[in-house]
């Protein structure tokens, strides 16, 4: 699997309709636990897309989790982790550290059900700020 989603239960269902597995995240503790499960075990290189546990033992520690009801099954091939802005805020500095590490999975933030969070810049705003041109 190339993509995995973390966010509101309704959005998890929507992403499943288009073939992307996911896990509902309802609190900061859920977010930290889910993010840890998605990122631990990677060997740190951009070329590696499989967790070390899967490469060495033949089975991913993520795929067989019973505490999450097997919701992480299929996440062992995740290259892109899609999450809502709210989940990203709950992860805080640990997410920023991961994004700067050049490791898989890559993280993409999308607005939640209620739209963009206040104070968050859009990609267009960032580009305008960088080049100084407002069209």
C-alpha positions in Angstrom: 0.0 0.0 0.0 1.3 3.4 -0.9 -1.0 5.6 1.2 -2.4 5.6 4.7 -4.7 8.1 6.3 -5.0 9.4 9.9 -7.9 11.7 10.9 -11.6 12.0 11.6 -13.6 8.8 11.4 -15.8 10.2 8.6 -12.7 11.1 6.5 -11.2 7.6 7.2 -14.4 6.2 5.6 -14.2 8.6 2.7 -10.6 7.6 2.0 -11.5 3.9 2.2 -14.0 4.5 -0.6 -11.1 5.5 -2.9 -8.9 2.6 -1.7 -6.8 4.2 1.0 -6.7 2.5 4.3 -6.8 4.6 7.5 -7.2 4.8 11.2 -9.5 7.2 13.0 -7.7 9.5 15.4 -9.8 11.2 18.1 -7.3 12.6 20.6 -3.7 13.7 20.9 -2.8 10.4 22.5 -4.3 8.5 19.6 -2.4 10.6 17.2 1.0 10.0 18.9 0.3 6.3 19.1 -0.8 6.0 15.5 2.1 8.1 14.2 4.6 6.0 16.3 3.2 2.8 14.8 3.5 4.2 11.3 7.1 5.5 11.7 8.9 3.1 14.0 11.1 0.5 12.5 12.0 2.4 9.3 15.8 2.3 8.7 16.0 6.0 8.0 16.9 5.9 4.3 14.8 7.5 1.6 15.3 4.3 -0.5 13.8 2.1 2.1 10.0 1.8 2.1 9.6 -1.2 4.3 10.0 -1.3 8.0 13.1 -3.0 9.3 10.9 -5.4 11.3 9.3 -6.6 8.0 12.5 -6.9 6.1 14.2 -8.9 8.9 11.3 -11.0 10.4 9.1 -11.3 7.3 6.1 -9.8 9.1 5.5 -6.2 10.1 5.0 -5.3 13.7 2.4 -2.8 12.4 0.3 -5.3 10.4 -0.6 -7.6 13.3 -1.5 -5.1 16.0 -4.4 -6.4 18.0 -4.8 -3.4 20.2 -6.0 -1.4 17.2 -8.2 -4.2 15.8 -5.9 -4.8 12.8 -6.5 -1.2 11.6 -2.9 -0.9 10.6 -2.9 -4.0 8.4 -1.6 -3.0 5.0 0.3 0.0 6.4 3.6 -1.8 6.0 4.1 -0.5 2.5 3.1 3.1 3.3 5.1 5.7 1.5 2.7 8.6 2.0 1.0 9.3 5.3 -2.0 11.6 4.8 -3.3 13.3 8.0 -5.6 16.1 8.9 -4.2 19.4 10.1 -5.7 18.7 13.5 -3.7 15.5 13.8 -0.6 17.3 12.6 -1.1 19.9 15.4 -1.4 17.2 18.0 1.9 15.7 16.9 3.7 19.0 17.0 7.5 18.9 17.1 7.7 15.1 16.6 6.0 15.6 13.2 8.3 18.4 12.2 11.3 16.3 13.2 10.1 13.4 11.1 9.4 15.7 8.1 13.0 17.1 8.2 14.5 13.6 8.5 14.0 12.6 4.8 12.5 9.3 5.7 9.4 7.4 4.5 6.5 7.8 5.0 6.3 11.3 3.6 3.6 13.3 5.4 0.8 15.3 3.7 -1.5 17.5 5.7 -5.1 18.0 4.5 -7.9 20.2 6.0 -10.3 18.4 8.3 -14.1 18.3 8.1 -14.4 21.8 9.5 -12.0 23.3 6.9 -8.6 24.9 7.5 -7.4 25.6 11.0 -7.1 29.3 11.8 -3.6 30.6 11.3 -2.5 27.9 8.8 -1.1 29.1 5.5 -2.2 27.6 2.3 0.3 26.5 -0.3 -0.6 29.5 -2.5 0.0 31.9 0.5 3.4 30.3 1.0 4.4 30.7 -2.6 3.2 34.3 -2.7 5.2 35.1 0.4 8.3 33.4 -1.1 8.3 35.1 -4.5 6.6 38.4 -3.4 4.0 38.5 -6.2 0.3 38.7 -5.6 -1.8 37.8 -8.6 
